Amino acid sequence: MARFKIKEYIKESYDELMHKVSWPSWSELQNSAIVVFVASLIVAMIIFMMDISFENVLKQYYKLF
């Protein structure tokens, strides 16, 4: 009984992946990768600037003592 369920599951999964899923074209995939790369760089720069700012604030704070 369990073998039938596993076999049916694999068959249905394959059918869905091949006939129902819309896969992106190569150019769509490249464009998406560029968008993710640029967004990652922007987020990394924001975090870097926050890190530098907090470092400077804490240095000034510790100089008071």
Rosetta blueprint (number, residue, H / E / L):
1 M L
2 A H
3 R H
4 F H
5 K H
6 I H
7 K H
8 E H
9 Y H
10 I H
11 K H
12 E H
13 S H
14 Y H
15 D H
16 E H
17 L H
18 M H
19 H H
20 K L
21 V L
22 S L
23 W L
24 P L
25 S L
26 W H
27 S H
28 E H
29 L H
30 Q H
31 N H
32 S H
33 A H
34 I H
35 V H
36 V H
37 F H
38 V H
39 A H
40 S H
41 L H
42 I H
43 V H
44 A H
45 M H
46 I H
47 I H
48 F H
49 M H
50 M H
51 D H
52 I H
53 S H
54 F H
55 E H
56 N H
57 V H
58 L H
59 K H
60 Q H
61 Y H
62 Y H
63 K H
64 L L
65 F L
